[in-house]
Amino acid sequence: MTERGRGGGAGCCAGDIRPEERGPEGRLSDILLIALGLGMTIPILAIESCNLFGAGHLPVLVLATPVQFLVGWKFYFGTYRSISAGRLDMNVLVVTSTTLAYSYSVYGTFRGGTTFFEASATVLTLMSIGEYLEHLAQGKVSYAVRKLMQLQPRTARTIQNGKPVDVDICRIAAGDTVLVKAGERIPVDGTVLEGTSSVDESMITGESIPVDKGAGDCVIGGTVNRNGILQVEATGVGERSALSQITRLVREAQESKAPVQRMADRAVSYFVPLVLMISLFAFLAWFLFAGQTLAFSLTVAVTILVIACPCALGIAVPTVIMVGLGRGAEMGILFKNAGALERTGRISTVALDKTGTLTLGEPELTDVVSGGGWSREDILGMAGNAECHSDHPLARAMVRAAGKSHSHNCDCTSFAAIPGYGVEGTCGNRTVLVGSRKLLMLKGLEPQDSLLDAASRLESRGKTTVFVAVDGEVAGVLALSDTLKPSSKEAVERLQAMNIRTIIVTGDNERTSKSIGLEAGIGRVMHGLSPMQKAETVQELKKEGGVVAMVGDGINDAPALARADVGMAIGSGTDIAIDAGDIVIVKSDLRNVSQAIGLSRRAMSKINQNLAFSLLYNSVGIAVAAGLLFPLTHQLVLSPLVAAIAEVLSDFIVIGNALLLRWYNP
């Protein structure tokens, strides 16, 4: 085994998990601080409520101080970073409220006045628990990424000197031969050298039906070899593997911010100073104008700061974005950034490439018309035998069709390609011609009128016709075309049912393009376009209004993908690092386009719900905490303790609503 490409070190394998992706369950320091907070706060509440120490509040001061400065240290540090960056966030509100309560309580301890130790300790402890649960939720929504990374085996069985040897996956290099037994995960992307099997690719492509694999077929690392033994030549290893590229795309997307998230962040930056002003105004109003005590007025000010902590507002958008990106990855839809997830739901027009997007991307035999008493199997068998040595796409299609009908044995003893016309070969003791009508004319042959009529009829439907002649007699005509994918018509119907207009933009000729459009149910077809003309067409569609998406294979369609509001690149499983698009459809299934739009719409709905709830919750909470209802009831004034519980409860509601997106099923 060679040494090229080795020694990638940490990060060379898809299975390497970043520390921040291991989840907060491993953050022992946070757990210990929460335990410290609970261990001190519970006795504080018991002492204050039962008045166990009539001599004063000194024991409570001793218990509250570690909570204030150890449990609260991260909030103090967060406040320092926030102010240093020229902005204000929830840390400022937590620190201001608890420091005020603690400082006044220290004064009251030695002056014999009221104390709020239980309030400051409870607020810091509950805020720490709430923050921890937010991180826990973020770890759960990264489940799809961790699940993908864990698909890759840690070791692989390579063939060295004719013998299988187990090696670390990071030491596999391109060109190495890997042995994969039945039931094992394929460790690398590669090409099958020997063996046949069926491979379960559902964890990568989302396709539930196992795919048959044989010599020459490509396999994806992380998929499962269901039966048989395969020898695979490694082609995609380390950061070039499909798993690594998928993981990178999802990581980058989760680290990006959608426009709506930046808007929410700006709202928080204005919200915090406003709350500080409201708190100060409420304190002065109650203390100076309403004649309330200093303790009462301070309680109101502290409660406003606590209940107004914009935690729910701050996590309303990013939590939904992370859940949506993770759910998309599970469905085989990779959003490259959060902005793409937001824009996709507003798509009103989808421009579709034809070849390889709507169609299979290679010609298939569709019709066999016989003449002169020849059978369908005989004509197809002769054509397959004559073409078995050619690598032309039409020739490969005829050979595949002959193989499926068991009429192909490749016994052609002589073969000659006639460029621009077709081929001539000797199969057994027969001379076979396969090619265009020009080839027949070159050889002095004239097909029957019935075959000419059939060829004209097939060509009018956008198909390519090939004549077959045996021993100087025209035996029949074959028709080939690039056929629709089985799922394309259904995908177009789904888009149209969502009131999204569909358009074909292709470089193919008018007759073939309109034939495919008619079959797919698309009325508007723009044909004969170069790659740059496709991009110009997309620009014109954008001028017509609405959000325009371009769906293509990411190579010839790259300019159009880049020009569109949302570029969707159709991937093949191993070719997923397409830079031109905003979204990568891992499996070449157009139904994922409507699923991506549906997922985006559901995600934006969740974001709007969370933002509306957070703003309403905070507004009502601030009003009640400020004592708006006190003149009516003379009782309804929240304590900082109740405010802290209410704030954490709002976090739970927002996170729970976001996590519902994980079960989105189109």
N, C-alpha and C positions, 0 to 999 in steps of 0.2 A: 504494500500500500504506500502510495507516494505521500510526500509531506507538503505538497502545494496546498495553499489555502488553510493550513492548520494553525492551531494556537490562537484561535479567535478570542480565547479567554472568556471572562464573564460577558454575557450578552451575545455570544455567538450562536446560542440555541434559542429556539422559540420558547422553550420551557423555562428560561430564566425569568424569575419574577422579581420585579422591582420591590424595594422595601415598602414603598407606599401602597403597593398592590397586594401586600400580604394581609391587608385588612387591619382594623384597629384591635382585633382580638389579640394581637401580639404586642400591643403598646402597654407594657406592664407598668410603666411609670404613671400613665393616666389612671389605670385601675387602682394603683396604690394611693394616689392623691384623692380619688373619689372615696376610697375606703377610709382614709384619714378624715375627710370632710364628714362622712356619715358617723364615724366613731366619735367625733367631737360634737357634732350638731345635735345628735339625739340626746346626750346628757344635758346640753345647754337647754333644749326645749323642756326636758323633764325638770330641771332645776328652776327655770323661770316659771313654769306652770304650777309647780307644787310649792314654790317658795321654800325650798329645802334649806337655804342659807339665809336666815333672817339677818345675819350680821352685815350683809352687803353683797355686792356683785363681783367682788374680786375673783372668786373661783370661776365665774363665767368668763371674765376677762382672760384668765389663764387658758381656758379651753378655746375661746374664740380667736385668740391671736394667731395660732398656727394655721387655722382655717383661712384667716384674712390674708396672710402673707405667703403661705406655702401653696394651699389650694388655689388662691387667687393670683399667684405669681404669673401664670400664663396670660391672665387678663391685663395685668399691669404691663407686661412685656408687649402684648398686642396693642395696648394704648400708646406706648412709646413708639412703636413702629408706625402706627396709624398717623400720629401727629407729625412724626418725622417726614412722612410721605405727603403731608399737607392735606390730609383727609380725616374724617371722623367716622368711626364705625361703632358696632355694638359694644366693643370692648370699652369704649369711652363711657357709655351709659352704665355698664356694669361696675366699672371702677369708681365712677363718680358717686353712684348711689350707695355702694357698699362702704366706700371710704367715709362718706358723710355720716352714715349710720354708725360705723365703728368709732369714728372720732368723737361724735356726740356722746356715744355710750361710754367711752373712756372718761370724758368730762363728767358724765353723770355718775360714774362709779365712785369718783373721789369727791364729788360735790353732793352726793346723795340724791341725784335726780333720776329721771327716766332713762332707761337704756334700750338699745335696739340690737343687742348682740345676736339674739336668735334670728333676727331678720337678715343681718349681713351674712351670718354663717349659712343660713338656709339658702339665701339667694346664690351665693358662690357655689355651694354644693350642688344645687339643682341645675345651675347653669353649666357646671362641669359635666353633670350627667347628660344634660341635653346636648352639649357639644360632642360628647363621646358617642351618643346615639346617632347624631348626624354623620359622624365619620363612619360609624357602623353601617348606616344606610348607604353611604357612598361606596363602601367596600362591597356591599351586596349588589349594587347596580353595576359594578365592574366584574360581576360574575361571568359574563360572557367572555370577557378578555382572558380571565384566569382559566376558564374552561378550555378555550382554544389553546392557550400556552401549555396546558397540561396534557394535550392530545399527543404531543411528540414524545416518543419513548426516550429514555435516558441512555440506552445502549442500542447498538445495532450489530447484526451478525454479518461480517464481511468475509469475502472469499480471498484468502491469502495462500498462495502456493497450492491452490486446489483444495484447501481445507477451510471450514467455517471458523472464524475467530470473533468472539465478542469484544467490541471496543466501545469507548465512550462516544456518544453521538457527535460531540464537538470535534472529534478527530476524523470524521468522514469528510472526504474531499470529492470534488467533481471528478467523475470517471471511475470511482471505486464501484465494485460490484457487491451488492447487498443481497443476502438470502432472507426471504420472508416466508415463514411457514403459515399454515392455515390457522386462523384465529388471532394472529399477531397484527399489531399496527405497523403500517409501512413507515419506516423511520425518516425517509427523505423523499423529495420530489425526484422523479427519475423516469426512465424508459425501460419497459420490460424486455429483457434479453431472452429469457427462456421461461416456459411454463404458461399455463392458462388458469384462470380463476375468475371469481366474481368479487368485486371490491365494493364495500359499503362506503360511499362518499357523502352520506347524509350530514355528517358533522361539519363538512366544508361547504358543500353546494346546496344542502337542504333537500336533495333528491332522495326519496326514501327507498327507491328500487335499486338494488345492487347493480353495478355496471360490469359487464363481461370484459376481461382484459386478457390480451395475448401478446405475443412478440411484436414489438414496435409500438405498443400503446403506452400512453403516458399515465403515470400514477402520481398521487399527491400525498405528501408526508402527513401522517396523522390519521389517514383513512385505514379501514380494517380489511385485511385479506380474509375473506370468508371461507374459501376452500381452495385446495391446491397449493403448490409451492411455486413461488416466483423468484427469479433472479433479476434484480433491478440494477441498472446502471445509474448511479447518482448524477443528477444534473443540477438540481437546486438544493444547495446546502447553506447552513448558517443564515445570514441575513437575506439571502436570495431565495429562501424557501417561501412557499405560499403562506405557511403559518406565520413566519416572521413578518412578512409584508402585511398580512391582515392585521396582526397585532399592532404593528407600527401605525397603520392607518387609524385604527380605533383609538389608540393612545393619543395620537395627535388631535383627533377629533374631540376627545374628551377634555383635552387641555385648552381647546379654543373656546371663544365666547361668541354666542349668537348676538345679533344686534339687540334683540329684546332683553338679553341678559345684561348687556352694557347699559341699557336704559334703566333696568332695575337697580343696578349698582349706583348709577347717578342719583336715582330717587333716594336710595339709602343715604348717600352723602349729604343730601339736603335735609333728609328726615331727621338725622341725629341733631344738628344744630337747632332745628325747630323744636324738638322735644326738650332740649336743654333750656330753651327760652320759655316754653310752656311750664316746665317744672319750676323755674325761677319765678315766673309770674304768679303761679298758683301759691307758692310759698309766701311771697310778699302780700298777695291778696288776702290770704287767711290770717297771716300774722299781723299785718299793719292795718288792714281795713276791716276785717271781720272780727278782730279782737280775740282770735283763738290763741292757745298756748303755743310756745315754741315747739314743744314735743309734737302736738297735733299738726302744725304746719310743716314740720320736718318730715313727719310720716307721709303726708300727702306728696311732698316733693320727691321723696325716695321712691314711693310707690309708682309715681308717674314714670320715673326713670327705669324702673324694673320692668313694668308691664309693656313699656314702649320699645324694649330691646328688639330691633328689627331682624331677629334671627329668621323668623318665618318668611319675611319679605326677602331676606338675603338668599335663602335656599329655595325659594319658590321656583326659580327658573333653572339653576344649575342641576338640581336633583332630577327634574323632568328630562333635561337634555341628556344627562348621563344614562338614565333609564332607557330613553329612546334610542340612543346610539348603541347601547348594549343589546336591546331587543332587535334592532336592525341587523347587528352582526350575527345574531342567532338565526335570523331569517335569510342570511346570505346577501344582505344589503349593507354595504359599507359606505357610510357618510364620511367624507374626508374632513369635514369641519362642522361645527354647530350651526353656522350660518346656512349651510346647505340643508340641514334638517328643518330649519325655519322656513326657507324659501320654497321648498318642495311642495308644501301644502297649498301654496298659492298658484301652482301651475295651471294655466288655462289652455296652453297649446303644447302638443308634443310632436316634434319633427322626428321622423324615423328613417334611418338608413335602411336600405333594402337588403343588400347582400350581407349575410352573416348576422343580421339583426332580425329582420322579419323572416328571412329565409335561412336555410341550412348552411349556405355559403359555398356549396359545391354542387355540381349537377347530379341529378338522379334520373334513372330511366323511368319514363312515365308511360310510354305507349310502344307497342310492337304491332305493326301492320304487315301481314304476310301476303304474298302473291305467288301465283304459279304453283299452287299446291303444297308449298312449304308450310311446316308447322311453326308455331311461335317458338317452341323450345329449340327447334333446329336452327332457326335464324339467330336466336340469341346465343346459342352455343357456338355457332360459326363466328359470330362477331367477337365473342369473348375470347375464343382461341386465337383469332388473328390479332387482337389488341393486347394480349397478355404481356407482351414485351414493351409496350409503350407506356410512358409516364404522363401522357396528356390527360387533363382532367376528364374529358369525355371518354377516353379509353378506360380510365380507372372505373368510371361509373358503369360502363358496359361489362367490364370484368366482374365487378361486384354483383351486378344483377344476374349474370350467368352463373356465378357461384351459388347464389341463393336458389336458383331454379335447378341446381345440380346438373346443368348442361355444359359445364365448363371443365375441360381437362388439360388445357394448355399444351396441346400436342403439335403446335405450330413449328415446323422444322426450318422454315425460312421466313424472314421478316424484313420488310423494306418500308420505311416511312417516306411518303411523298409529301414534302412540306406544302402546306396550303391546300392539300387535296384529301389526304387520308393515308391508309396503309394497304399494303398488299402482302399476303402470306400464303404459304402452302401448309394446309392442315390435313394430315393424313395424305390422301391422294387427290385432294381438292384444292383448287386455287380460289382464294377468297379475297374480295375487295371490300373495304369498309371506308366510306368517306362521303363527300358531298356529291352533288349532281355533276359538278365539274370533273370529278374523278371518273364518273361513268362516261362522260363525253370524251375525256382523254383516252379512255380505253375503247371507244366506239360502241358503247352500250346505251340503250334507250329504255328507260323504265316504262312499265305499263301505265296507261292513263289513270287507272284506279289508284296506283301508288302515287302518281304526281298529284292527283286531287287530294289524297290523304295528307301528303306532305304540305301542300298549300294550306289546308285546313289547320294542321297542327302549328305551322309557322305563324298563322294569323292569331294564334293564342299565345304567342311569345315563346314558343319552344324551338329548340334547335333540332333539325332533322338530319339523319345519317342513313345513307342507303347501304344495303348489303347485297353483294353479287357473288354467286357461286358458280364456278366453271362457265363464265360468260353469260349467266342468266341472272337478272335482277330478282332476288328472292324476297325482298321486303324492305321496309323502312322503319327505323327506330326514331323515337322522339325523346329528347332529354331536356331537362330544365332544372333550374335552381328552385326547389319547391319550398313552400311555406313550412316553417316549423310547426309541429303539431299544436303548440300552444298559442301561436301568433294570433289567430282569428279570435280566440277567447280573450286574449289580452287586449286587443283593439276594442272588442265589445265592452269590456270592463271600463276602459278609459272613456268611451263614449257615454256609458251609463252614468259616469261621474261628471258629465257635461264638459268634457275636455275634447277639443277638436284635435284630430290626428291628420298628419300630412306626411307623405313620403318625399324625401329628398335623396336622389340617387344619381349616380353617374351613368346608369344603364340606359339603354335605348328606350324610346317611347312605347313601342309595342310590348316589350317584356315588362316594363315598369307598370303600365296600366293594367296588364293582365294580373300581375301580383296584387295591385291595388284593388281590383275588382274582387279577387278571391279573398282578400283580407277584410274587405268592407270599408276601404278608404277611398273616398271620392276625389280628393285633391292630390295629384301626383306631379311632382316637379322632377324632371328627368334630364339626363345629359349634362349634369353639373360636375365641374371640377371641384377638388377640395376647397379652393378659395371661393368658388361660386356658392358652395354649400354654406360657407360662413357668411357670405353676403346675403344669402336667402334667409338665414336665421336672423340677421340684423334687420331685414325688412319685416319679418314676422314680429319682431319686438316693437317696431314702429306702429304696427297695427294695434298694439295695446295688449296688456296682460303679461304674465310671466311665461316665458318660452323655455321649454326643455328640449334638448337634443339627445337622441339615443343612437349610439353608434358603437363600432368596434374599437375605437380609440386609436386607430392608426391613420387610415385615410381620412377619417372624420375628425381628426384632432383639432383643426382650425375651427370647425363648427361647434365642437364640444366646448372649446375655450370661449367662444363668442356668446354662447347661450347663457341665459340666466342660471340654468341648472344643466350641467353636462352629465349625462349618465353613460358610463362606459360599460359595455357588455364584456365581461371577462370570461375566461375559459377554465377557471379554477387555478391554473398555475400562472396565468398572465394577469395579475391583479394590480400591479404597480403602474397604473396608467395615469400619467400626470395631467392629461388634458381635462379630465372630467372632475366633477364635484362628488359624484357617487359612482361606486363600482358595484355592478350586479355580478356576483361571483359566478352564478350559473347562468347560462345563456337562455334565460326564460323571461320573456317580455312581461309575464304576469307580475313579476317583481316590481315593474314600474308603477302599476296601480297600487301595489302593496306599499311601496315607498311613499307614495302620495297620501295614502290612507293613514300610515303611521305618523307622518308629519302633521296631518290635520288633527289626529288624536292628541299628539304631543302638545301642539299649540293650544288645543282646548284645555288640556290639563294645566298649562302655564297660565292661561287666562283665569281659570278657576282659582289657582293658588294665589295669584296676585290680587284678585278681587277679595278673596277671603282674608288674606293677610292685611290688606289696607283697611277693610271693614273691622276686623278683629282689633287691630291696633287703635283705630279711631274711637271705637266704643270703649275699649279698655282705658284709654287716656282720659276720656270724658268722665268715666265713672271714678277713676283714680283721682282725678282733680277735684272730686266732690261735687260734681254737677247735680247729683241727686240728693245731696245732703240737706239743702234747704227744705226739701219735700218730706224726707223721712227722718232726718236728724240721726240716722244710724248708718246709712249705706255709704261707708268709706272703706275702701279696701286697705288691707295691711300689706306690707312688702312681702310677707310670707305667701299670702294668697296670690299676689301678683306674680311671684316667681313660678308658682304652680301653674297659673293660667298661661304664662309665656311658654313654658315647656310643653303644655298641652297643645298649644297652637303649632309648635314644631312637629309634634306627632301627627296632627291632622294633615299638614302639608306634605310630610314625608310619606304618609300612608297613601294619600291621593296620588302622589307621583309613582309610587311602587306598583299601583294598579296597572300602569302601562306595561309592566313586564308580562302581563297576561293578555296583551293585545293579540288578537287572532283574526287576520283578514279573511 
